[in-house]
């Protein structure tokens, strides 16, 4: 159907995690269900990696950056899963 922003699912996941692009139903409209499932897997993988990073509790800037990244990824996964659910129900 369509292609990923950045060329591949890992590249698109990296762009979302770094805050360079945002996911919305409109941006996901051109992706097929299989492509969205692959992107969901990549985002979940990035989320696990980010949560696994140990940050010194005295370093407030690093802690805030990690928490912002986790928040961005969780928001993207939420939008992606909702779009997948709507696509499977035939509403999009």
Secondary structure, 3 states (H helix, E strand, C coil): CCCCCCCCHHHHHHHHHHCCCCCCHHHHCCCCHHHHHHHHHHHHHHHHHHHHCCCCCCCHHHHHHHHHHHHHHHHHHHHHHHHHHHHHHCCC
